[in-house]
Amino acid sequence: MLENLKNFFTRKDESKSENQRNRENGSERPRFTLMVENYAVVEGDCFSVEGQLFGNAKEGVKVYALHRDGTISHLTIMKIEESTTFAEQVKKEEQEETPESQGQRRVKIFFSRKEALSPDWQYAVITDIPYQIEANVHQAVENPYLLGLSRVFFERQGEGEFLNLFFRELVRSHYLVAIETDGSLPIGEKDGSVTLKAGMKITIPHVTMERGESALPVFTDWFALGAMDQQMEALNQQKEAGWKRETMIAGFPQIVSMLTKGEGFVINPYGPQLFYVSPELIHNLMSSPGYQSEFGEAQVQSMEVKKDAEVLLGYPKENEEVEALHRRLISFAKTHSEIAMLDMLLKRDESGTTSYLIIVDMPEEHCHECFKEIYESCRDLLHRVPYMDFVTLQRGDFAKGARTEEPLYLRD
């Protein structure tokens, strides 16, 4: 199943203990999430959000607001107010604190309205954990949006819009998967990738759920993975002699490919919030139109644009999505000698549909295959703007007036 499969592996200093590496990867730094339940405009060009705070937040700290449309607002906490009523506080003090509820309290957090980039605050997550639109082996894996939504899942699971958002983030996220090898793992490339060779012995640990189901454990971050290590140490579980622990980064499709028939996987089985993804749920998710649009076979269609059609063109504003697309497009162009130039604009047509317009200088006879490959290489990044249009430079005269800067890529 894993033979000749190319995957990302995290780079670790083998001279350090697992727990020490976890601390350095951010598992013990102050971190918090809060899913917005209420939004209110207040005097002085400010606004407040209210919700359950998990973790520790401080005034003056720079944080992220993750909006459901893909927008990311960069904010600074101006003030924090406790919003728990006296009755709720008494009830909370009477309850025994668990790892899942540790640090939990209801608060109002105040921000400047000038910093907010989206008016939509429904199901937005405020966090100090950086959002990663793509996996990077040189950075600690983080999934703050999924983590923030998971903390309130069982209170919100009856809301259809929340469920759709939660499952969207579940299939978009990248997870840590712990595996054990026989010690023959080859040295990886500079980009952090290695190839698992035929004949190599690999063990993937599994956990048993309450009803006896076997499930593959996956983790949203190093903090959650460290909880498993602590559990193993507490139970005095040791690896077989000669075997080596490795940590792999895998997306939802890769995780599904590791499962045996009738098997599911479990996210963060040792906290902060367990979520079991059953075989039935996996089937339903993969059969959904939303999943197929992101992970199914790419569809590329040729369209004739009318001469009198009104199209607005310009450069997209810099954000995490645009920066990631720039990196992918440049990387793609560098490895395809037929591409002499590549540029990216933002396009809005008469119907109001917004898309990225990719302009490519290449031979016309090969452009359709190349366009499909470009889309396949970038489709996982298309969150805020889900569409991508293509045109060759020869047919892109309509965009000349909008292209006022140097192209994104120009072959030497």
N, C-alpha and C positions, 0 to 999 in steps of 0.2 A: 504493500500500500504506500509506503514512504520511499520506495526505491527510486533513485535518481531524481528526487524531488528537491528543487531549489527553494530554500527558506531563509528567512532572516533569523540570526541568532544574536543575542545580546553579547557584547564584549565584557568580560569580567576579569578582574585581577585575581588569579587563583591563589595568591598568597594571603588573601583576606578571607575572613569567615563570611558565610552567607548573610548573617544578620548585619555585619558591618557594611557589606555591599548594599544591602537594602536601605540602611540609614543614609548612605551617600547618594542613593538614587531617589531620595526624597520621601521615604516611607515614614520618617519620624519628624518631619518638619511640620509646623502649624499649617493646617489645611482645613477648608470648610466648604460646604455646599449649602445653598438655600434655594428651593424652588419657589418662585414668586406666586403667592396666593392673592395678594391685593396690591394694587398700584394706586397712588394718589399724588396729585400735584399739590405742592405746598408753597407758601409764600417765599419770596426771595429767589425766584428762578430755580427752585429745587423740586425734587420729588422723593417719595419714599416708597419702598417695597416692603411687604410683610410676609413672613412665612416661618417655617420651622428651620432653625439654624442647626446644622450638624457640624460640630467642630468649633474652632475658635476664630473669631473675626475681630479685627482691631481697627479703630479709627485711624485715618491717614494712610491706610494700606491701599495699593492699587489692585484692582480686581477685574474680572471679566464678567460680562453679562452675555450668556449664550442664548440667543433668540431662536425660535423654532424655524424661522425662514432662512437660517444660516448666517444672519448678521451677528457680529461680535462687537459689543460696545466695551470700550476700555474706560473704566470708571475709577474714581477715588472715593473711598468711604469717608463721608463728612461727619456722620454721627450715627450711633447705635442706641436704640431705646428698647428696653424690655417691654413686651406687649402682653405678657402672660397675666391673666387676671388672678386675684388672690385665691379664688377657689381652685383654679387650674394649678397654681403653685403648690397649694397644700396637697392636692392629689398627686402631683409629680414627686413631691418629697416623700410621700408614703410608698411610692413604687420603688422596687429594687432596680438600681441602675444596671443595665446590660451593655455589652460591647456595642450593640446596635443603637442604643439610646444615649451613649456616653457623650456628654457635651451638648445634648439637644436642648434647645429652648426656643420659645417663640419671640421674635424680635422684629422691630422696624429698622431698616437701614436707609439713611438719607444720602442722596447724591445730587450733583449738579445736572440740570436738564441739558446743559450745553454739551455734555459728554455722551449723552444717549444717542445712538445711531438708528434706533428703531422705535416706533410708537407702540409696537405689539409686545406686551409683557406677559401674555398668557403662557404659562408653562416655561417661562424663561428661568434659567438657572444662574444664580450669582455664585461665583467661586473665585478663589485665589489660585486654583490649579490651572496651568496653561492648557488650552485646547489644542489638540493635534489633529489637523485635517488629514495627515498621512503619517504612516509609521516611519520612524527614524531610529536605526539601531544605535545611534550616537546620543540619543536622548532617552531618559526614563519614560516608559510607556505610561500614558495618562488617558483616561476617558471620563473627564469631569461631567459632561452632559449626561451620559448614561448613569454615572454614579449618583448624580444629584436626583435624577428621576427615579432611580431604584429605591432611594431612601423613603420615598412617599408612595411607592407603587401600590401597596395594599390599601392605602386610603383613597387612591384615585383610580383604581382599576375598573370602576364602573363607568368612567367617562370615556366615551369613544375616541375623542380627539386626543386624549392623553395616551390611550393605548396605542393608537397609530404612531404617535411621536415616539413613545418608548420603544416599540418594536423597530421603528426606522433606525433609531440610534443603536439598537442591539445588533442589527445586521451591518451597520456601517463601522462599528468599533473594531479596533485591533486589540487583541488579548495576549497576555503572557500564558504560555503553556509550558509546564515543567515536564521534562523528559529525562530519562536516564540512559546513558550509552555505555558500551563496553570499553570505552576509553580510546577508541580508534577514530574519533571525530577528526576529519582533516582540518588543516588550518584554513580559516576563512579568507575571503577577499577583502580588499580595502573598504568596500561598501557594506561589509558585515554579513555578506551572504556566503553560504557554503552549500556543497552538494552532498546529499546523503547517498552513499554508494551501496550497490547491491551486496548483500552478505553482511552488512553491518548490523549488529544487534542493538535493538532499541526497545526500551520499555517505557510505556506511557502510563503513569499512575492513574488509577481510577478510584472513585469513592462510591460508597453504597448509600442510596437514599433511604428514607424511613420505610418506604414500601418495598424495599429490596431491589430497586432498579439500580443498575450499574451506570455511572455517569462519568464523563471526562471532566475533570476540574479545570476551569480557565479563570484568569484573574484580570481585573481591570487595571491594576497598577502594582507596584512593588510593595506597597503597604499591605494589600490583600494577599499577595504571595507570601510575604513575611509572616502573616497569620498562620499559614499552613506550616511553615518551618517551625514556628513556635509550638504548634500542636504536635508535630512529629517529635520534637525534642522532649515535650512533656510525656509522650508515650514511649520515649526511648526507642524510636524506630530508626534503624540504621540501614544504609544502602549496602548491597552486596559488595564484597571486597573486589576492588578493581574497577567498579562501575563509577561513572562520573555524571554529576548533575549538570544539565544544560537547560537553558531557558529560550524558548522559541517564541517569536512574534507571529501570530496568525490571525487572519480575518475570519469572518463568519463562514465563507465558502470553504476555506482551508480546514477549519475546525470540523465542518460537516463531513469532509472527505476522510477525516481520521476515524470517524465513528463506524462501528460495526452495525449490522442490520438490527433495528429495534432499539438502538442505544441513543441516549440524549447527552447533553452536557449541562454542567452547573456552573454558574457565574459566582465567584467569590464564596465558595462553600464554607469558609471559616470567618466570614464577615468582610466588610461591615454589614452587608445585606445580601443574603443568599437568594438566588433566583434560578430555578430549575427549568431548563428548556427541553421539554419532552419531545420524543420522536413525532408525535402528532402536531405539536406546535411548529417544529422544524418544517414539516410537510406543508402546513398551512402558510407559513411565511414564504417559503420558496415558490409556492403556487400563486402568490398574490401578484396583482399587476404592478404594484410598487416595486417589489423585489425584481421582477422580470425587467422592468425599465432600467434598473441600476446594474443588474448582474446577468441578465439574459443576453441573447445574441443581439449584437448591435445592428440597427437598421439604418442604412444610409440611402436617402432618396434624392433624386435630381429634381430641382424645381426651377421653373422659368419665372424670373422676376419681371413684372411689367415695367415698361419704360417710364410711365407716369406715376409709379408707386412711390409714396413718400416714406423714406427710411431715414431714421436718425442714427448718426454714427458719431463715435467719440472714444476716447480712451477710458477704460474702466478705472474707478478709484482704487487706490492701493488698499488691499486687505489680505487676510490670510489665504483666502481662496485664490485671488488673483496672483499673489506671489507664488503659491504652489503650482498654479497652472503655468506660469512663466518658466519655472524650473523644469517642469515636465516637457514643455514644448521645446525648450532649448536643448534638453538632453535628447529628445527624439530627433530633432533636426541634425544634431551633430553625428548621429549614427546612421543617417540616410543621405548618402552622397548625392542623390538626385535632387535634394532640396537646396536651392541656392539662397533663398531668403524666406523668412517666416515672420509674420506679424500678427498681432491680436488687437481687435477693437471690440467695443460694445455696440450692439445693434438693437434698435427697437423699430418694429414694423408698424404698419397702419393699424393692426389689430391690438397693438399694445404689448405684443410678445417680445420679451427681451432675450437676447442670445449673445454668445461670444461669436464674433466673426473672425475666422482664421484665414489669413491671406497667405498663400503659398506660391512661391516661384519654383515651378517644376514642370516637366513635360506633361502635356495634356493627356496623353494616352495612358499614363499610369496614375492619374490623380485620384480616381475613385477608390482604388485599393489603398492608396496612401491616406486618404481622408478617413477611411474606416479604421485604419491602424492608429491614427492620431486620436480619434475619438475613444477607441478602446483603451489607450494608454492614459487618458485623462478623465474618463467618465466617473470614476470614484471621487473626483474632486468637485464635481458639478452639484453643489448644494444650494447656494444662493441663486445662481443662474443655472438652470438645469439643461439648457439647450446650447448646441454648438453648430454653427453654420460654417461652410467652407467655400472658398472661391480661389481659383488660380489668379496669379498676378495679371496674366494676359486678359482675363475677364473681369478684373476688379477695378476698372476705370472709375466706377461710381464712388469708390472709396478714396480716390487720390486726394481730394480736398480735405479729408478728415485726418490723413496721415501726415502730421506735422512734425513728428519726432523720428529718430533713428529706428529702424525696424528692430523687433525683438531679437532676431537672429539674422546674421549675414555671413555667408561662408567666405572665408579668406581667399 
